Amino acid sequence: MKNENWFLFADAREDEGLSHEEAVELLRNKGVSDKEIEEITKKYESWARNTAHEIE
């Protein structure tokens, strides 16, 4: 997984306010494989849960 693609997804979700589906479509339009997209979304979901837990 390329870090730049993870940051692209995370920025789309956090900074641009895109939905999960919209952020996935953004990655697909950039030519990112479905396998890499799956890895990115899993990592993002884990990061989001951990971040939310730290804020509480």
PDB file of N, H, CA, C and O in Angstrom:
ATOM      1  N   MET A   1       0.850  -1.173   0.000  1.00  0.00           N
ATOM      2  CA  MET A   1       0.000   0.000   0.000  1.00  0.00           C
ATOM      3  C   MET A   1       0.897   1.238   0.000  1.00  0.00           C
ATOM      4  O   MET A   1       1.850   1.335   0.773  1.00  0.00           O
ATOM      5  N   LYS A   2       0.578   2.151  -0.859  1.00  0.00           N
ATOM      6  H   LYS A   2      -0.196   2.072  -1.487  1.00  0.00           H
ATOM      7  CA  LYS A   2       1.334   3.402  -0.923  1.00  0.00           C
ATOM      8  C   LYS A   2       0.775   4.386   0.094  1.00  0.00           C
ATOM      9  O   LYS A   2      -0.433   4.611   0.159  1.00  0.00           O
ATOM     10  N   ASN A   3       1.666   4.966   0.883  1.00  0.00           N
ATOM     11  H   ASN A   3       2.648   4.783   0.829  1.00  0.00           H
ATOM     12  CA  ASN A   3       1.232   5.948   1.883  1.00  0.00           C
ATOM     13  C   ASN A   3       0.489   7.109   1.244  1.00  0.00           C
ATOM     14  O   ASN A   3      -0.465   7.629   1.823  1.00  0.00           O
ATOM     15  N   GLU A   4       0.920   7.520   0.050  1.00  0.00           N
ATOM     16  H   GLU A   4       1.695   7.097  -0.420  1.00  0.00           H
ATOM     17  CA  GLU A   4       0.273   8.661  -0.596  1.00  0.00           C
ATOM     18  C   GLU A   4      -1.204   8.368  -0.879  1.00  0.00           C
ATOM     19  O   GLU A   4      -2.039   9.270  -0.805  1.00  0.00           O
ATOM     20  N   ASN A   5      -1.525   7.123  -1.199  1.00  0.00           N
ATOM     21  H   ASN A   5      -0.847   6.390  -1.259  1.00  0.00           H
ATOM     22  CA  ASN A   5      -2.924   6.771  -1.445  1.00  0.00           C
ATOM     23  C   ASN A   5      -3.725   6.770  -0.150  1.00  0.00           C
ATOM     24  O   ASN A   5      -4.889   7.171  -0.137  1.00  0.00           O
ATOM     25  N   TRP A   6      -3.100   6.315   0.948  1.00  0.00           N
ATOM     26  H   TRP A   6      -2.155   5.988   0.938  1.00  0.00           H
ATOM     27  CA  TRP A   6      -3.798   6.349   2.241  1.00  0.00           C
ATOM     28  C   TRP A   6      -4.094   7.807   2.617  1.00  0.00           C
ATOM     29  O   TRP A   6      -5.205   8.130   3.035  1.00  0.00           O
ATOM     30  N   PHE A   7      -3.108   8.669   2.467  1.00  0.00           N
ATOM     31  H   PHE A   7      -2.205   8.407   2.127  1.00  0.00           H
ATOM     32  CA  PHE A   7      -3.315  10.082   2.806  1.00  0.00           C
ATOM     33  C   PHE A   7      -4.355  10.720   1.889  1.00  0.00           C
ATOM     34  O   PHE A   7      -5.132  11.564   2.335  1.00  0.00           O
ATOM     35  N   LEU A   8      -4.382  10.335   0.632  1.00  0.00           N
ATOM     36  H   LEU A   8      -3.751   9.649   0.269  1.00  0.00           H
ATOM     37  CA  LEU A   8      -5.397  10.841  -0.293  1.00  0.00           C
ATOM     38  C   LEU A   8      -6.790  10.464   0.204  1.00  0.00           C
ATOM     39  O   LEU A   8      -7.698  11.295   0.219  1.00  0.00           O
ATOM     40  N   PHE A   9      -6.953   9.192   0.614  1.00  0.00           N
ATOM     41  H   PHE A   9      -6.216   8.517   0.602  1.00  0.00           H
ATOM     42  CA  PHE A   9      -8.242   8.723   1.125  1.00  0.00           C
ATOM     43  C   PHE A   9      -8.599   9.452   2.420  1.00  0.00           C
ATOM     44  O   PHE A   9      -9.712   9.956   2.572  1.00  0.00           O
ATOM     45  N   ALA A  10      -7.643   9.502   3.352  1.00  0.00           N
ATOM     46  H   ALA A  10      -6.739   9.093   3.229  1.00  0.00           H
ATOM     47  CA  ALA A  10      -7.906  10.142   4.648  1.00  0.00           C
ATOM     48  C   ALA A  10      -8.237  11.627   4.478  1.00  0.00           C
ATOM     49  O   ALA A  10      -9.153  12.132   5.129  1.00  0.00           O
ATOM     50  N   ASP A  11      -7.513  12.322   3.623  1.00  0.00           N
ATOM     51  H   ASP A  11      -6.770  11.913   3.094  1.00  0.00           H
ATOM     52  CA  ASP A  11      -7.797  13.741   3.381  1.00  0.00           C
ATOM     53  C   ASP A  11      -9.182  13.923   2.755  1.00  0.00           C
ATOM     54  O   ASP A  11      -9.917  14.848   3.102  1.00  0.00           O
ATOM     55  N   ALA A  12      -9.522  13.027   1.830  1.00  0.00           N
ATOM     56  H   ALA A  12      -8.925  12.276   1.549  1.00  0.00           H
ATOM     57  CA  ALA A  12     -10.840  13.120   1.192  1.00  0.00           C
ATOM     58  C   ALA A  12     -11.942  12.963   2.229  1.00  0.00           C
ATOM     59  O   ALA A  12     -12.948  13.672   2.181  1.00  0.00           O
ATOM     60  N   ARG A  13     -11.759  12.039   3.165  1.00  0.00           N
ATOM     61  H   ARG A  13     -10.943  11.464   3.204  1.00  0.00           H
ATOM     62  CA  ARG A  13     -12.771  11.802   4.192  1.00  0.00           C
ATOM     63  C   ARG A  13     -12.788  12.911   5.236  1.00  0.00           C
ATOM     64  O   ARG A  13     -13.853  13.423   5.581  1.00  0.00           O
ATOM     65  N   GLU A  14     -11.626  13.283   5.736  1.00  0.00           N
ATOM     66  H   GLU A  14     -10.760  12.868   5.456  1.00  0.00           H
ATOM     67  CA  GLU A  14     -11.540  14.209   6.868  1.00  0.00           C
ATOM     68  C   GLU A  14     -11.617  15.677   6.447  1.00  0.00           C
ATOM     69  O   GLU A  14     -12.378  16.453   7.026  1.00  0.00           O
ATOM     70  N   ASP A  15     -10.839  16.049   5.453  1.00  0.00           N
ATOM     71  H   ASP A  15     -10.221  15.418   4.983  1.00  0.00           H
ATOM     72  CA  ASP A  15     -10.743  17.465   5.074  1.00  0.00           C
ATOM     73  C   ASP A  15     -11.798  17.886   4.054  1.00  0.00           C
ATOM     74  O   ASP A  15     -12.332  18.994   4.119  1.00  0.00           O
ATOM     75  N   GLU A  16     -12.093  16.987   3.109  1.00  0.00           N
ATOM     76  H   GLU A  16     -11.660  16.087   3.056  1.00  0.00           H
ATOM     77  CA  GLU A  16     -13.035  17.342   2.049  1.00  0.00           C
ATOM     78  C   GLU A  16     -14.458  16.899   2.363  1.00  0.00           C
ATOM     79  O   GLU A  16     -15.400  17.294   1.676  1.00  0.00           O
ATOM     80  N   GLY A  17     -14.616  16.079   3.404  1.00  0.00           N
ATOM     81  H   GLY A  17     -13.850  15.758   3.962  1.00  0.00           H
ATOM     82  CA  GLY A  17     -15.946  15.652   3.817  1.00  0.00           C
ATOM     83  C   GLY A  17     -16.624  14.668   2.881  1.00  0.00           C
ATOM     84  O   GLY A  17     -17.851  14.567   2.872  1.00  0.00           O
ATOM     85  N   LEU A  18     -15.841  13.940   2.093  1.00  0.00           N
ATOM     86  H   LEU A  18     -14.844  14.021   2.101  1.00  0.00           H
ATOM     87  CA  LEU A  18     -16.434  12.962   1.184  1.00  0.00           C
ATOM     88  C   LEU A  18     -16.915  11.740   1.963  1.00  0.00           C
ATOM     89  O   LEU A  18     -16.369  11.401   3.014  1.00  0.00           O
ATOM     90  N   SER A  19     -17.937  11.092   1.433  1.00  0.00           N
ATOM     91  H   SER A  19     -18.380  11.367   0.580  1.00  0.00           H
ATOM     92  CA  SER A  19     -18.407   9.844   2.028  1.00  0.00           C
ATOM     93  C   SER A  19     -17.387   8.743   1.740  1.00  0.00           C
ATOM     94  O   SER A  19     -16.470   8.923   0.938  1.00  0.00           O
ATOM     95  N   HIS A  20     -17.559   7.609   2.401  1.00  0.00           N
ATOM     96  H   HIS A  20     -18.304   7.463   3.053  1.00  0.00           H
ATOM     97  CA  HIS A  20     -16.675   6.465   2.165  1.00  0.00           C
ATOM     98  C   HIS A  20     -16.688   6.093   0.673  1.00  0.00           C
ATOM     99  O   HIS A  20     -15.639   5.905   0.058  1.00  0.00           O
ATOM    100  N   GLU A  21     -17.881   5.992   0.117  1.00  0.00           N
ATOM    101  H   GLU A  21     -18.734   6.145   0.617  1.00  0.00           H
ATOM    102  CA  GLU A  21     -18.026   5.591  -1.284  1.00  0.00           C
ATOM    103  C   GLU A  21     -17.372   6.601  -2.231  1.00  0.00           C
ATOM    104  O   GLU A  21     -16.734   6.219  -3.212  1.00  0.00           O
ATOM    105  N   GLU A  22     -17.535   7.881  -1.932  1.00  0.00           N
ATOM    106  H   GLU A  22     -18.053   8.191  -1.135  1.00  0.00           H
ATOM    107  CA  GLU A  22     -16.929   8.917  -2.777  1.00  0.00           C
ATOM    108  C   GLU A  22     -15.407   8.862  -2.714  1.00  0.00           C
ATOM    109  O   GLU A  22     -14.732   9.038  -3.728  1.00  0.00           O
ATOM    110  N   ALA A  23     -14.869   8.617  -1.524  1.00  0.00           N
ATOM    111  H   ALA A  23     -15.417   8.474  -0.700  1.00  0.00           H
ATOM    112  CA  ALA A  23     -13.415   8.528  -1.366  1.00  0.00           C
ATOM    113  C   ALA A  23     -12.872   7.294  -2.078  1.00  0.00           C
ATOM    114  O   ALA A  23     -11.797   7.348  -2.675  1.00  0.00           O
ATOM    115  N   VAL A  24     -13.605   6.181  -2.022  1.00  0.00           N
ATOM    116  H   VAL A  24     -14.479   6.137  -1.537  1.00  0.00           H
ATOM    117  CA  VAL A  24     -13.206   4.970  -2.744  1.00  0.00           C
ATOM    118  C   VAL A  24     -13.217   5.243  -4.245  1.00  0.00           C
ATOM    119  O   VAL A  24     -12.296   4.845  -4.958  1.00  0.00           O
ATOM    120  N   GLU A  25     -14.246   5.914  -4.719  1.00  0.00           N
ATOM    121  H   GLU A  25     -14.995   6.237  -4.140  1.00  0.00           H
ATOM    122  CA  GLU A  25     -14.332   6.242  -6.151  1.00  0.00           C
ATOM    123  C   GLU A  25     -13.166   7.131  -6.576  1.00  0.00           C
ATOM    124  O   GLU A  25     -12.637   6.975  -7.677  1.00  0.00           O
ATOM    125  N   LEU A  26     -12.768   8.052  -5.719  1.00  0.00           N
ATOM    126  H   LEU A  26     -13.198   8.179  -4.826  1.00  0.00           H
ATOM    127  CA  LEU A  26     -11.619   8.907  -5.993  1.00  0.00           C
ATOM    128  C   LEU A  26     -10.367   8.058  -6.204  1.00  0.00           C
ATOM    129  O   LEU A  26      -9.602   8.298  -7.138  1.00  0.00           O
ATOM    130  N   LEU A  27     -10.159   7.065  -5.338  1.00  0.00           N
ATOM    131  H   LEU A  27     -10.781   6.870  -4.580  1.00  0.00           H
ATOM    132  CA  LEU A  27      -9.005   6.174  -5.483  1.00  0.00           C
ATOM    133  C   LEU A  27      -9.098   5.355  -6.771  1.00  0.00           C
ATOM    134  O   LEU A  27      -8.108   5.191  -7.484  1.00  0.00           O
ATOM    135  N   ARG A  28     -10.292   4.845  -7.062  1.00  0.00           N
ATOM    136  H   ARG A  28     -11.097   4.978  -6.483  1.00  0.00           H
ATOM    137  CA  ARG A  28     -10.464   4.063  -8.304  1.00  0.00           C
ATOM    138  C   ARG A  28     -10.145   4.918  -9.522  1.00  0.00           C
ATOM    139  O   ARG A  28      -9.513   4.448 -10.469  1.00  0.00           O
ATOM    140  N   ASN A  29     -10.582   6.174  -9.498  1.00  0.00           N
ATOM    141  H   ASN A  29     -11.095   6.555  -8.730  1.00  0.00           H
ATOM    142  CA  ASN A  29     -10.308   7.069 -10.619  1.00  0.00           C
ATOM    143  C   ASN A  29      -8.810   7.356 -10.775  1.00  0.00           C
ATOM    144  O   ASN A  29      -8.348   7.709 -11.860  1.00  0.00           O
ATOM    145  N   LYS A  30      -8.060   7.200  -9.682  1.00  0.00           N
ATOM    146  H   LYS A  30      -8.435   6.913  -8.801  1.00  0.00           H
ATOM    147  CA  LYS A  30      -6.600   7.383  -9.723  1.00  0.00           C
ATOM    148  C   LYS A  30      -5.892   6.101 -10.150  1.00  0.00           C
ATOM    149  O   LYS A  30      -4.668   6.082 -10.276  1.00  0.00           O
ATOM    150  N   GLY A  31      -6.655   5.028 -10.374  1.00  0.00           N
ATOM    151  H   GLY A  31      -7.650   5.043 -10.272  1.00  0.00           H
ATOM    152  CA  GLY A  31      -6.073   3.773 -10.827  1.00  0.00           C
ATOM    153  C   GLY A  31      -5.588   2.853  -9.718  1.00  0.00           C
ATOM    154  O   GLY A  31      -4.810   1.933  -9.970  1.00  0.00           O
ATOM    155  N   VAL A  32      -6.045   3.095  -8.484  1.00  0.00           N
ATOM    156  H   VAL A  32      -6.677   3.842  -8.279  1.00  0.00           H
ATOM    157  CA  VAL A  32      -5.654   2.256  -7.351  1.00  0.00           C
ATOM    158  C   VAL A  32      -6.440   0.942  -7.438  1.00  0.00           C
ATOM    159  O   VAL A  32      -7.644   0.947  -7.695  1.00  0.00           O
ATOM    160  N   SER A  33      -5.749  -0.178  -7.221  1.00  0.00           N
ATOM    161  H   SER A  33      -4.771  -0.182  -7.012  1.00  0.00           H
ATOM    162  CA  SER A  33      -6.382  -1.492  -7.314  1.00  0.00           C
ATOM    163  C   SER A  33      -7.376  -1.711  -6.175  1.00  0.00           C
ATOM    164  O   SER A  33      -7.275  -1.096  -5.113  1.00  0.00           O
ATOM    165  N   ASP A  34      -8.335  -2.599  -6.420  1.00  0.00           N
ATOM    166  H   ASP A  34      -8.417  -3.099  -7.282  1.00  0.00           H
ATOM    167  CA  ASP A  34      -9.323  -2.915  -5.386  1.00  0.00           C
ATOM    168  C   ASP A  34      -8.656  -3.487  -4.145  1.00  0.00           C
ATOM    169  O   ASP A  34      -9.083  -3.203  -3.026  1.00  0.00           O
ATOM    170  N   LYS A  35      -7.613  -4.292  -4.331  1.00  0.00           N
ATOM    171  H   LYS A  35      -7.267  -4.524  -5.240  1.00  0.00           H
ATOM    172  CA  LYS A  35      -6.900  -4.876  -3.191  1.00  0.00           C
ATOM    173  C   LYS A  35      -6.281  -3.773  -2.333  1.00  0.00           C
ATOM    174  O   LYS A  35      -6.384  -3.804  -1.107  1.00  0.00           O
ATOM    175  N   GLU A  36      -5.640  -2.802  -2.976  1.00  0.00           N
ATOM    176  H   GLU A  36      -5.556  -2.776  -3.972  1.00  0.00           H
ATOM    177  CA  GLU A  36      -5.036  -1.700  -2.228  1.00  0.00           C
ATOM    178  C   GLU A  36      -6.104  -0.841  -1.561  1.00  0.00           C
ATOM    179  O   GLU A  36      -5.912  -0.379  -0.436  1.00  0.00           O
ATOM    180  N   ILE A  37      -7.222  -0.623  -2.237  1.00  0.00           N
ATOM    181  H   ILE A  37      -7.378  -0.998  -3.151  1.00  0.00           H
ATOM    182  CA  ILE A  37      -8.318   0.151  -1.654  1.00  0.00           C
ATOM    183  C   ILE A  37      -8.824  -0.541  -0.392  1.00  0.00           C
ATOM    184  O   ILE A  37      -9.110   0.122   0.605  1.00  0.00           O
ATOM    185  N   GLU A  38      -8.936  -1.868  -0.427  1.00  0.00           N
ATOM    186  H   GLU A  38      -8.704  -2.407  -1.237  1.00  0.00           H
ATOM    187  CA  GLU A  38      -9.379  -2.616   0.751  1.00  0.00           C
ATOM    188  C   GLU A  38      -8.395  -2.427   1.908  1.00  0.00           C
ATOM    189  O   GLU A  38      -8.812  -2.228   3.049  1.00  0.00           O
ATOM    190  N   GLU A  39      -7.102  -2.488   1.621  1.00  0.00           N
ATOM    191  H   GLU A  39      -6.763  -2.650   0.694  1.00  0.00           H
ATOM    192  CA  GLU A  39      -6.085  -2.280   2.656  1.00  0.00           C
ATOM    193  C   GLU A  39      -6.171  -0.864   3.225  1.00  0.00           C
ATOM    194  O   GLU A  39      -6.075  -0.667   4.437  1.00  0.00           O
ATOM    195  N   ILE A  40      -6.350   0.104   2.355  1.00  0.00           N
ATOM    196  H   ILE A  40      -6.428  -0.055   1.371  1.00  0.00           H
ATOM    197  CA  ILE A  40      -6.434   1.511   2.773  1.00  0.00           C
ATOM    198  C   ILE A  40      -7.645   1.733   3.670  1.00  0.00           C
ATOM    199  O   ILE A  40      -7.537   2.374   4.715  1.00  0.00           O
ATOM    200  N   THR A  41      -8.804   1.203   3.265  1.00  0.00           N
ATOM    201  H   THR A  41      -8.892   0.681   2.416  1.00  0.00           H
ATOM    202  CA  THR A  41     -10.010   1.433   4.058  1.00  0.00           C
ATOM    203  C   THR A  41      -9.920   0.747   5.416  1.00  0.00           C
ATOM    204  O   THR A  41     -10.393   1.294   6.412  1.00  0.00           O
ATOM    205  N   LYS A  42      -9.325  -0.436   5.473  1.00  0.00           N
ATOM    206  H   LYS A  42      -8.941  -0.881   4.664  1.00  0.00           H
ATOM    207  CA  LYS A  42      -9.147  -1.114   6.767  1.00  0.00           C
ATOM    208  C   LYS A  42      -8.232  -0.298   7.677  1.00  0.00           C
ATOM    209  O   LYS A  42      -8.516  -0.124   8.862  1.00  0.00           O
ATOM    210  N   LYS A  43      -7.139   0.197   7.116  1.00  0.00           N
ATOM    211  H   LYS A  43      -6.908   0.055   6.154  1.00  0.00           H
ATOM    212  CA  LYS A  43      -6.203   0.991   7.912  1.00  0.00           C
ATOM    213  C   LYS A  43      -6.875   2.288   8.375  1.00  0.00           C
ATOM    214  O   LYS A  43      -6.700   2.703   9.521  1.00  0.00           O
ATOM    215  N   TYR A  44      -7.635   2.919   7.498  1.00  0.00           N
ATOM    216  H   TYR A  44      -7.777   2.582   6.568  1.00  0.00           H
ATOM    217  CA  TYR A  44      -8.327   4.161   7.850  1.00  0.00           C
ATOM    218  C   TYR A  44      -9.346   3.920   8.962  1.00  0.00           C
ATOM    219  O   TYR A  44      -9.415   4.692   9.918  1.00  0.00           O
ATOM    220  N   GLU A  45     -10.136   2.854   8.843  1.00  0.00           N
ATOM    221  H   GLU A  45     -10.080   2.226   8.067  1.00  0.00           H
ATOM    222  CA  GLU A  45     -11.146   2.555   9.859  1.00  0.00           C
ATOM    223  C   GLU A  45     -10.494   2.316  11.217  1.00  0.00           C
ATOM    224  O   GLU A  45     -11.001   2.776  12.240  1.00  0.00           O
ATOM    225  N   SER A  46      -9.385   1.606  11.230  1.00  0.00           N
ATOM    226  H   SER A  46      -8.973   1.233  10.398  1.00  0.00           H
ATOM    227  CA  SER A  46      -8.650   1.362  12.473  1.00  0.00           C
ATOM    228  C   SER A  46      -8.131   2.673  13.046  1.00  0.00           C
ATOM    229  O   SER A  46      -8.245   2.917  14.248  1.00  0.00           O
ATOM    230  N   TRP A  47      -7.567   3.509  12.196  1.00  0.00           N
ATOM    231  H   TRP A  47      -7.474   3.310  11.221  1.00  0.00           H
ATOM    232  CA  TRP A  47      -7.050   4.811  12.626  1.00  0.00           C
ATOM    233  C   TRP A  47      -8.174   5.675  13.193  1.00  0.00           C
ATOM    234  O   TRP A  47      -8.011   6.320  14.229  1.00  0.00           O
ATOM    235  N   ALA A  48      -9.309   5.682  12.509  1.00  0.00           N
ATOM    236  H   ALA A  48      -9.442   5.159  11.668  1.00  0.00           H
ATOM    237  CA  ALA A  48     -10.439   6.500  12.950  1.00  0.00           C
ATOM    238  C   ALA A  48     -10.954   6.034  14.313  1.00  0.00           C
ATOM    239  O   ALA A  48     -11.254   6.856  15.179  1.00  0.00           O
ATOM    240  N   ARG A  49     -11.055   4.714  14.503  1.00  0.00           N
ATOM    241  H   ARG A  49     -10.811   4.046  13.800  1.00  0.00           H
ATOM    242  CA  ARG A  49     -11.500   4.184  15.801  1.00  0.00           C
ATOM    243  C   ARG A  49     -10.525   4.561  16.909  1.00  0.00           C
ATOM    244  O   ARG A  49     -10.937   4.998  17.983  1.00  0.00           O
ATOM    245  N   ASN A  50      -9.239   4.391  16.647  1.00  0.00           N
ATOM    246  H   ASN A  50      -8.904   4.035  15.774  1.00  0.00           H
ATOM    247  CA  ASN A  50      -8.224   4.714  17.649  1.00  0.00           C
ATOM    248  C   ASN A  50      -8.225   6.203  17.986  1.00  0.00           C
ATOM    249  O   ASN A  50      -8.086   6.584  19.148  1.00  0.00           O
ATOM    250  N   THR A  51      -8.380   7.027  16.976  1.00  0.00           N
ATOM    251  H   THR A  51      -8.493   6.718  16.032  1.00  0.00           H
ATOM    252  CA  THR A  51      -8.406   8.471  17.181  1.00  0.00           C
ATOM    253  C   THR A  51      -9.633   8.876  17.989  1.00  0.00           C
ATOM    254  O   THR A  51      -9.529   9.703  18.896  1.00  0.00           O
ATOM    255  N   ALA A  52     -10.779   8.312  17.676  1.00  0.00           N
ATOM    256  H   ALA A  52     -10.864   7.641  16.940  1.00  0.00           H
ATOM    257  CA  ALA A  52     -12.004   8.623  18.406  1.00  0.00           C
ATOM    258  C   ALA A  52     -11.886   8.170  19.863  1.00  0.00           C
ATOM    259  O   ALA A  52     -12.348   8.859  20.773  1.00  0.00           O
ATOM    260  N   HIS A  53     -11.278   7.032  20.071  1.00  0.00           N
ATOM    261  H   HIS A  53     -10.902   6.473  19.332  1.00  0.00           H
ATOM    262  CA  HIS A  53     -11.107   6.523  21.434  1.00  0.00           C
ATOM    263  C   HIS A  53     -10.191   7.445  22.245  1.00  0.00           C
ATOM    264  O   HIS A  53     -10.438   7.687  23.427  1.00  0.00           O
ATOM    265  N   GLU A  54      -9.148   7.952  21.617  1.00  0.00           N
ATOM    266  H   GLU A  54      -8.947   7.755  20.657  1.00  0.00           H
ATOM    267  CA  GLU A  54      -8.215   8.860  22.316  1.00  0.00           C
ATOM    268  C   GLU A  54      -8.883  10.169  22.682  1.00  0.00           C
ATOM    269  O   GLU A  54      -8.549  10.766  23.706  1.00  0.00           O
ATOM    270  N   ILE A  55      -9.816  10.625  21.870  1.00  0.00           N
ATOM    271  H   ILE A  55     -10.088  10.140  21.039  1.00  0.00           H
ATOM    272  CA  ILE A  55     -10.505  11.896  22.112  1.00  0.00           C
ATOM    273  C   ILE A  55     -11.459  11.774  23.299  1.00  0.00           C
ATOM    274  O   ILE A  55     -11.651  12.730  24.051  1.00  0.00           O
ATOM    275  N   GLU A  56     -12.055  10.588  23.460  1.00  0.00           N
ATOM    276  H   GLU A  56     -11.899   9.811  22.849  1.00  0.00           H
ATOM    277  CA  GLU A  56     -13.015  10.389  24.559  1.00  0.00           C
ATOM    278  C   GLU A  56     -12.296  10.492  25.826  1.00  0.00           C
ATOM    279  O   GLU A  56     -12.900  10.359  26.891  1.00  0.00           O
TER     280      GLU A  56
END
